[in-house]
Amino acid sequence: MDPRHLQQLATILDKGSITAASKHLCLTQPTLTRNMRVLEMQAGGQLFTRSRFGVRSTPLGEMLAREGRVIARGINALRESTARHRLGLRNQLRLAAGPLVGAAVLPGLVAHLLKERPGLALTIQTGRPHRLIDELIDGEHDLVMAPSWSARPPQGIARFLLARDRIGVFCGLGHPLASREALAARDFDRHDWISLGTASPYERDVFEMLSRVGIRQIRTEIATLGDAYVLLRLMSEGRHLAVLPTWPVKCLRENFPLVELPTGAPPTPRDLFLWCRESELDKPAFVDLKRSALAYVATLDGGARGVEA
């Protein structure tokens, strides 16, 4: 099979139509249609179905499209590496973090790493933590800062403790509940909430904590997915409540002074880890970068001495 055809199939499925894919790929629709017919003959089955709503993949088509995405990611990584090489940047580190952790840690960590290693080329990304771990497994990141949702890391992945953390209920200084010294479950009624994410592996912890407080229903007005700045700005206005990890909020309190409310619930742990692929631990340069990142976070408020979990 032609690797280009696999990439084109992935684009068709991602864009939802041959028309949109042809514009994105700068190919004519007849050429793209012909390439897909060739790929179907080689694969021995139909790759997608068409309707007035667009295209929908078959199981065979999705399997081949997944390989096309892997090829595309590899090509993009090579392009980035060669571009950095032309600029004289030899050492590359792809660093990712959850939104709040990224806002709390990444600016200072980037400055710290670049000061120690002037030739380092950094790629920074923030996003939903569980997706970042999946992307780490696929080779899209080198280091990820994110909490864990399972007792053990996935096969082939190592993790190191960054900070002991837990979740709590927060609000801005101007919120009606901010000055209360004691709260009952009914005090949370009629207040709007912001959710940091929906349908995530951490959702159960949030609802279990709220259930222990006696809060059975919350009125979620806004959900922010993979973004910290909008969440923090909205929280600072004093209109909303949110369940947030306490450690990054503490690190950000100078710029975004939020208040943790006294719910009376026992602590719900959500420790923060530094994740990497085990295969990278055989490279001395990578291990040195990992050690430097752990050392920097240990200097922050409540940072842990990084140990394997």
FILOLO-653019 format. One record per atom (N, C-alpha, C, CB): residue in one letter; x, y, z. Coordinates in steps of 0.02 Angstrom, whole numbers, plus 50000, padded with zeros to 5 digits. Atoms other than C-alpha are relative to their C-alpha. Last residue first. Glycine has a CB too. Layout:
N
aXYZ
...
END
This chain:
309
a500605002549967
a502605026452097
a499814993249972
a499425005049993
e500425004250042
e504375031552055
e499424997550040
e500404994249971
v499865007149991
v505045045652161
v499534996049956
v499934997850075
g500275004850048
g505135064252126
g500224992950013
g500185002049931
r499395002750028
r505485074152284
r499804994249955
r500514997850055
a499715006049969
a503795081852307
a500684998649969
a499534994149991
g499745004850048
g503225099652269
g500334994150036
g500505003349953
g500265006749990
g502235107952408
g500244994849952
g499275000249998
d500395000949939
d502495125752348
d499734992950005
d499435005150003
l500634996549997
l503805125152211
l499624998150064
l499574998449938
t499894993449970
t505625119952233
t499355003950007
t500495004049959
a499895000949928
a505195101552205
a500115006750035
a500594995550012
v500655000349970
v504505106552033
v500054999250076
v499594994249971
y500324993550003
y506245111951981
y499334999950036
y499915002349928
a499684995649951
a507085095952042
a499675006950001
a500745000749983
l500225001949933
l505835085051949
l500295004750053
l500224992850015
a500704998149993
a506135094551787
a499744998350070
a499584996549947
s500034992749993
s508025093251808
s499285002450009
s500325003349938
r499774998349933
r507925074651840
r499965007550012
r500714997550011
k500525002149954
k506885072151683
k500185002050072
k499884992549996
l500554995250007
l508135082251582
l499434998350048
l499745000049928
d499774993749970
d509585071851650
d499455005349995
d500645002449964
v500035000849927
v508645055751613
v500215006350035
v500434994150023
f500704999649981
f508395061651434
f499924999550076
f499594994649966
a500214993150009
a510245065051411
a499285001050021
a500105002249927
p499754995649946
p510725048251488
p499765007249993
p500754999950000
k499624994650031
k509585038351369
k500235004950053
k499585003749946
d499335002650017
d509035021451441
d500455005549970
d499934994349950
l499595000049940
l507565029951528
l500694997049989
l499654996350056
e499604993949998
e506795034051359
e500495000050059
e499555006050004
s499455000650048
s506205015951335
s500465006150002
s499744998949930
e499455003649968
e505165017351494
e500614999649954
e499794993150021
r499955006950023
r504055030351411
r500624996750031
r500034999849922
c499575000850059
c503765045851516
c499984992849977
c500745002350014
w500065006250038
w502575052451650
w500505000049941
w499284999149974
l499644998950062
l502865065651785
l500034993349964
l500735003050013
f499435004050021
f501545063451918
f500335002949938
f499784992849988
l499754997950065
l500275073652018
l500654996249984
l500135007649998
d499294998250004
d499315066052161
d500215001349928
d500444994550030
r499895000050073
r497415066352162
r500725002349988
r499485004549963
p499344999150030
p496915062152340
p499975000149924
p500464994350022
t500025004550058
t495135065252402
t500655000849962
t499385001649953
p499614998550061
p495295072852575
p499914994649946
p500755000550017
p499315002549994
p493865069652698
p500385001149935
p500004992650018
a499905006650029
a492355081052671
a500724997750012
a499855000049924
g500035005149948
g492035095452791
g500114993049974
g499355000350034
t500555004650012
t491615106952646
t499924994950056
t500094996549935
p499985005349948
p492695121452703
p499404995349994
p500015003250070
l500564999849953
l492845131352539
l500034994250049
l499344999849961
e500265006849991
e494515133652453
e499475000050055
e500574994950016
v500125002149932
v494705151852403
v499754992950000
v499495004750036
l500635003649988
l495455157852239
l499974997650072
l499944994049952
p500125001849930
p496795171052218
p499314996950010
p500075006150044
f500705002049998
f497235170552031
f499834997750071
f499844994449947
n500354997250057
n498885179552001
n499254998650000
n500314997449936
e499804993050006
e499695176752171
e499635003449943
e500755000549989
r500414995549959
r498675160852200
r500205007349995
r500044997850071
l500244994450041
l499395151352051
l499675005550041
l499524997449949
c499434997150037
c500485138952149
c499795006349962
c500294994949952
k499564996749951
k499045135952271
k500595003449965
k500254994950051
v500364993949980
v497855132452125
v500435003850051
v499314998350031
p499894994750050
p499165120352056
p499645006450018
p499774997649932
w499304998150006
w499175110752222
w500125005249945
w500424993949985
t499784994549955
t497315111052263
t500715002349986
t499944997950071
p499425002549962
p496615101152116
p500315005750040
p500524996749954
l499354999350030
l494945108952067
l500544996550042
l500185007549991
v499575005049967
v493085106552098
v500675000049964
v499674992950001
a499685005250040
a492255122552039
a500384995350046
a500475003049947
l499635004849960
l491085136152104
l500324994949953
l499534996450052
h500045007250009
h490525151052003
h500394996250053
h500254998149931
r500695002250013
r490095169552011
r499924992450003
r499775002549933
g500395001149939
g491655176952093
g499294997749990
g499985006050039
e500564995349999
e492485185251943
e499514998850057
e499644999649934
s499804993949965
s494085175851986
s499445005150003
s500615003149965
m500035001249928
m493255159451937
m500165006450039
m500494994450019
l500705000449981
l492935166051761
l499934998850075
l499654994449962
r500284993350006
r494745171451742
r499265000050023
r500065002649928
l499764996049945
l495375154851810
l499725007149998
l500775000349999
l500265002449936
l494295144451693
l500205004750057
l500244992950014
v500704998149999
v494725155051540
v499684998050067
v499624996849941
y500054992749994
y496585153551579
y499275002250005
y500335003449941
a499974997649930
a496565134851616
a499855007450005
a500684998650029
d499804993049995
d496025126951451
d499985002250073
d499535004549957
g499314998950020
g495935108551404
g500235007250003
g500104997549931
l499655006150020
l494035107751408
l500715001849977
l499614996249944
t499404998050036
t493105121351503
t500414993849987
t500415005350040
a499485005149998
a491315116951551
a500595002549959
a499744993149973
i499454999650048
i490105130951595
i500454993950009
i500405006650008
e500164994950050
e488405132051683
e500515000149943
e499955006850032
t499404998350039
t488515116351786
t499815004649943
t500354993649973
r500244996650060
r487075116251910
r500615002549962
r499515005950018
i499664993650011
i487605103352038
i499755002949934
i500774999250000
q500084997250067
q486545089452108
q500375006649996
q499255000949983
r500245005250046
r486825077752255
r499945002549928
r499334997350023
i500224996550060
i487885088752367
i499824994849947
i500565004949974
g500724999750001
g487945079552533
g499725003849941
g499755003150063
v500204993649972
v489775082752567
v499255000450008
v500265005849957
r499825000349928
r490125064252540
r499825006550035
r500754998450009
s500505004249967
s489165065552375
s500144999550074
s499984993049968
l500604995949990
l490265080052320
l499454996150035
l499755002749933
m499844995049950
m491815069352348
m499395004350015
m500585004349977
e499965003449935
e491065054552255
e500155005050056
e500534994549998
f500685001249977
f490535066052112
f499994996250067
f499614996049948
v500344993749986
v492295072952091
v499314998650029
v499945004249937
d499734997249938
d493155056052106
d499635006450020
d500755001549993
r500275003849944
r491995048651974
r500245002850067
r500184992749993
e500674997749985
e492415062551850
e499714996450061
e499544999049940
y500004997149933
y494275058951855
y499305002050023
y500455006150001
p499915005249948
p494235046651709
p499975002750071
p500664996649989
s499305001649990
s493505060651600
s500074994650053
s500415006450021
a499875006950022
a491745061951530
a500744998350005
a499764998949928
t500575004649999
t491715080851551
t500224993249974
t499425002849957
g500015004950055
g493095092851598
g499394995550006
g500654995750000
l499355000050034
l493565107051714
l500024995049943
l500554998550050
s499685006650003
s491735109651760
s500655000649962
s499534994849968
i499605001050060
i491145126951811
i500324993250005
i500555005649991
w499355003449998
w489745128251938
w500345000449931
w499924992650022
d499795002950064
d488235139451969
d500714997350006
d499965005149944
h499374997250025
h487535142452144
h500214996349937
h500564999750054
r500124993850037
r485695139452186
r500645003449976
r499605004850042
d500574999650045
d486105126052315
d499975007049968
d499344998550037
f499765000350069
f487865125852386
f499445000349949
f500414993749990
d499704993550017
d487285131752558
d500245000249928
d500585001450047
r500514995550028
r486125116552566
r500285006849980
r499435001050050
a500155001850070
a487625105052586
a499505004849969
a499744992949996
a500405006150005
a488175114052744
a499834998849927
a499355000550043
l500505000750052
l489575126752758
l499644993450006
l500315000749930
a500295006749999
a490705133252895
a499434999849950
a499754998050072
e499545004349963
e491875148252898
e499764992850004
e500115002650070
r500335004449952
r490975157952762
r500504995350033
r499444996049966
s499844997949932
s491955172052680
s499694995650054
s499795007050011
a499284999649988
a492035164652505
a500185001650072
a500305005349955
l499785005049951
l490225158652501
l500725000950022
l499914993149971
p500374999549936
p489495174352420
p500234995050053
p499274999049987
h500575004549998
h490885174052286
h499645000550068
h500224992749986
g500634996449999
g491985189452277
g499394995750004
g499965004349941
l500054996149939
l493595180552326
l499335003650006
l500565005150003
g499634993850000
g493355167652188
g499885004050064
g499815004249940
c500374994350028
c492745149952220
c500455006150001
c499345001350040
f499724993450000
f493485132852257
f499515005249973
f500655000249959
v500484995450030
v492905115352304
v500265007150008
v499294999350033
g500424996349954
g494315103152337
g499535004549962
g500435004250049
i500494995550030
i495405090052253
i499585003450054
i499554996249949
r500685002249987
r496995082352323
r499535005049964
r499844999650077
d500544995350015
d498855083552288
d499334996950019
d500005002049925
r500605002749969
r500535076252334
r499435005049991
r500124998550076
a500284996649942
a501765083152209
a499414996150027
a499795007349982
l499834992950001
l502905077252069
l499775003650063
l499715003349939
l500414995449961
l502895058352093
l500275007149996
l499954997850072
f499624997849942
f503745048951952
f499595005450036
f500705002749979
r500234993749972
r502895038851815
r500385001450065
r499244999950013
a499764998849931
a503505025451697
a499725006650024
a500774999950003
i499994993149977
i502585019351541
i500245000250073
i499295003249994
g499504996350038
g502905003051447
g500065007350021
g499844999749929
q499405003750017
q501294995151509
q500475004249957
q499824993449964
p500075004750056
p500065008051574
p500674996549986
p499755003749936
p499984996950067
p500405015851745
p499914994849945
p500675003749990
r499365001050033
r499805007051903
r499995003549932
r500154992549993
a499495001849950
a498445011152029
a500694999349969
a499804993550035
s499965007249988
s497395020351901
s500574998550048
s500104996249933
w500675002549986
w496745038151872
w500014992550013
w499535001749943
s500125006950022
s498425046951878
s499294998050019
s500514995250032
p500185004749947
p498775065551883
p499884993149972
p499375002550038
a500725001349994
a499685074451743
a499874995550060
a499724996849934
m500174998649930
m501385081351692
m499244999450007
m500255007150022
v500684997549988
v501915073151528
v499915001050075
v499464995149972
l500184999549930
l503685070651464
l499305002950007
l500525004450039
d499455003149963
d504245064751292
d499874999950075
d500655003849987
h499694995949949
h502655067851192
h500594996250031
h499495002150055
e500074993050018
e501885061251030
e500325004850050
e499275001749992
g499364996950017
g502555043551050
g499965007349982
g500294996449944
d499925000050073
d500885034351043
d500645003449977
d499415003349968
i499935007050020
i501005030551230
i500134999449925
i499374996050020
l499335002049979
l501285049051261
l500144992849980
l500085000850077
e499544997450050
e499735052851157
e500734998450018
e499915007549992
d500095004050061
d498705041451269
d500495002249945
d499275000549974
i499685006549986
i499445050151421
i499934995449940
i499704996850063
l499284999050005
l499005067151346
l500374993550013
l500245005450049
r499835000350072
r497215061151319
r500765000949991
r499625005549961
h500035006950022
h497055056851504
h500154999449926
h499304997150015
p499465004549978
p497715074051553
p499964992949973
p500004999650075
r500335004249950
r496575085051447
r500484994350019
r499334997249973
g500605003350022
g497715097251356
g499704995850056
g500134995649940
t500445001449944
t499275107751364
t499364996849973
t499845006450040
q500705001250014
q500695107351239
q499624999050065
q499914994049953
i500434999849942
i502475113951238
i499284998949978
i500075006750037
t500674999850026
t503835109551112
t499524999350059
t499874994449946
l500585002449962
l505545114051178
l499375000649958
l499935004050065
a500604998050038
a507185115451082
a499404996950034
a500054997849925
l500585004449998
l508705114851199
l499425002949959
l499784998950073
g500155002650066
g510275123951145
g499384995649997
g500574996149975
p500174994850050
p510355135151299
p499824997349931
p500585004749993
r499815002950065
r510275120351420
r499815004849944
r499664993049989
e499525005449990
e510235125851603
e500274997349934
e499684994350040
k499424997149967
k509415142551567
k500544994750009
k499805003050067
l499624996350050
l508245134351441
l500625003350030
l499565005349967
l499675004750046
l507705121451569
l500425003749949
l499484995649965
h499495003849964
h507335134251705
h500394995549953
h499684995950056
a499444995549988
a506415146151589
a500584996450034
a499775006050043
v499694998550065
v505335131751527
v500605004650010
v499485003349953
l499605005850020
l505025126051706
l500355001249934
l499564993849996
g499385000249962
g504465143351760
g500454994349981
g499854999650073
p499604994050012
p503205145151620
p500665000050037
p499605006250019
l499624999750062
l502685126651630
l500395006549989
l499534999149943
v499315002550000
v502245124951814
v500385001849937
v499994992550006
a499634999149938
a500625133551866
a500754998649992
a499724995650053
a499994992949981
a499805136151696
a500445001250061
a499295002550013
g499614996350049
g500315118651640
g500055007450017
g499704999249932
v499295001449985
v499685110951801
v500445003849951
v500144992549996
l499824996349939
l498015119551773
l500734999050019
l499554997950058
p500074992750005
p497865113951591
p500215003850062
p499295001649984
g500694998149993
g498605096451604
g499935007550004
g499694996650061
a500284999749933
a500395095351546
a499265001249997
a500345005550042
a500724998949998
a501475091851394
a499764999850072
a499634994749957
l500254999849931
l503345092951357
l499255001749999
l500385005250042
r500724998750009
r504165088151193
r499664999150068
r499694995249947
l500405002949947
l506045089751218
l499285002049989
l500255002250070
q500714998750001
q507255092651074
q499664996550058
q499694997749934
n500335004049949
n509145094251076
n499265001950004
n500345000850069
r499865007150008
r510015100250918
r499584995650048
r500744998650012
l500275002749938
l509375117950894
l500044992349996
l499275002450013
g499475001149952
g510515125550762
g499774997350066
g500365006450011
l499944994149956
l509095133050661
l500564999350052
l499355001350035
r499784994450041
r509335120250523
r500105006350041
r499515001349944
h499305001250016
h509245106450654
h500275005849958
h500084993349962
r499614998049942
r507625113750722
r500754999149986
r499804996050062
a500044992749994
a506855112750549
a500415002550059
a499275002350008
t499554997150050
t507505094950527
t499985007750002
t499814997649930
s499305001449982
s506715089550691
s500485003249951
s500124992550005
e499824995749943
e505055098050655
e500734999150018
e499564998550060
r499964993150024
r504965089950483
r500205004850056
r499325002149970
l499384999350038
l505395073050557
l500085007149974
l500024995049942
a499454999949952
a504015074850687
a500675000849966
a500004993750043
n500004993449969
n502775079650551
n500575000550051
n499335001350035
i499744995250049
i503255064050452
i500045007050030
i499555000249938
g499285001250008
g503035052950605
g500315004949951
g500124993049976
r499664997349940
r501355060750647
r500754999149993
r499754996550063
a500014992750004
a500755057850467
a500375003150060
a499285002649998
i499524997950052
i501305039650471
i500055007649997
i499804997149930
v499345001349972
v500385036750636
v500545002349950
v500094992550016
r499864994749952
r498845045250564
r500694999150031
r499475000250055
g499854993950036
g498895033650413
g500165005950045
g499425001949955
e499315000650023
e499015018550527
e500205006249960
e500094993749956
r499584999349940
r497435024250616
r500744999549980
r499834994550052
a499924992949986
a496625026850446
a500445001250061
a499325003350011
l499504997450046
l496965008550404
l500125007550011
l499794998849927
m499365003249984
m496045002450559
m500565002849955
m499954992549991
e499744996849940
e494645015150534
e500684997050019
e499514999250059
g499774993250015
g494385009450355
g500315003450060
g499435004149973
l499395000650040
l494294991150404
l500295006949986
l499864996249935
p499465002349956
p493034994950542
p500674999349964
p499814993350031
t500125006949982
t492015005050416
t500554997950048
t499994995449936
s499505005350010
s492175023850417
s499704993250015
s500615001350045
r499945003549936
r490745036150394
r500444993949989
r499304997850028
v499765006950002
v490725048950256
v500044997250070
v500694999649965
g499285000950006
g489685064650239
g500194992849997
g500345003350058
f499684996949941
f487935069550298
f500764999449998
f499734996950064
r500044992850008
r487155066350126
r500315003850059
r499275002149991
s500694997849993
s487815048750141
s499985007549990
s499704997950069
r500184993050013
r489415039550100
r499265001150011
r500205002149929
t500644999350034
t490145023450170
t499845007449993
t499434996250039
f500494995349970
f491955020550215
f499364999949959
f500295007250004
l499664995949949
l493435008750186
l499525004850034
l500565003949969
q500224993050002
q492564994650090
q500315003850058
q499245000550002
g500634998449969
g493544978450077
g499855007549997
g500004997850072
g500505005350007
g495024968950007
g499345001550034
g500274993750026
a500215002149933
a496394980450073
a499494994449997
a499725005950038
q499445002949965
q497264981849903
q499804997250069
q500555005250009
m499815006250034
m495644984249809
m500574996650036
m500195001449927
e500525005049985
e495044997049938
e500164993349967
e499325002549977
l499885002349931
l496705006449926
l499484994750019
l499975005950049
v499405004250000
v496555007449736
v500114997150069
v500615004149977
r500195006350033
r494775013849753
r500594995249997
r499755001449929
m500385004049952
m495365026649881
m499764993449969
m499415004050027
n499535002849952
n496705033049761
n499644995650051
n500385005650036
r499635005450032
r495405035149624
r500494996750048
r500385002649938
t500465005650007
t494275045349738
t500354994049968
t499395002049957
l500095002849933
l495735056549787
l499534993949997
l499725005350048
t499385003249980
t496215059449605
t499924996550068
t500585005150004
p499915006250038
p494415062749554
p500634996250020
p500015001549925
q500445005349975
q494215075049701
q500064993649959
q499285002450000
t500664999950031
t495725085249648
t499594994350028
t500064999649923
l500075005050052
l497155086349773
l499305000749970
l500114992850028
c499834996950065
c497685101149880
c500034994849945
c500685003850005
l499405003350028
l497675090150036
l500245003149935
l499854992749989
h499475000149950
h496485101350135
h500654997349971
h499794995950060
k499774993149989
k495415105149983
k500585000250048
k499425004450026
s499644998050060
s495325086649937
s500265007250005
s499554999349938
a499335002949999
a494895082050116
a500405002249939
a499964992450002
a499604996449951
a493425094150122
a500724997450001
a499694999550070
t499944993050022
t492705087149960
t500455004050048
t499315003349996
i499474999950050
i493065069050009
i500115007249977
i499824995549940
s500225000550070
s492015071350165
s500615000249954
s499515005849983
g500715001750008
g492075070450355
g499754999749930
g499605004750037
k500354994250026
k493705079850383
k499254998749988
k500335002349936
d499964994649951
d494425066450497
d499615006249977
d500735001950012
l500415001749941
l493805052150388
l500015005650051
l500254993550032
i500715000450020
i494465059950228
i499554998750060
i499914994549947
t500244993250008
t496105064850313
t499275000149980
t500425003749947
a500084997049933
a496395047150376
a499725007049995
a500675000150037
l500595003049970
l496085040450200
l499875003050069
l500094992350006
q500594996850032
q497335052850129
q499354997150028
q500024998949924
q500084993349972
q498645047150255
q499395003549970
q500635004249986
l500235000949930
l498365029050205
l499905006750034
l500504995750039
h500715001750003
h498485033850021
h499724999050070
h499904993649958
r500384993850012
r500135042650053
r499254998649997
r500235003249934
p500124996449937
p500825026850133
p499615006549990
p500675001750033
d499644993750002
d500565017749965
d499855003850066
d499785004349938
m500424994050000
m500005000050000
m500435006250000
m499535000050061
END
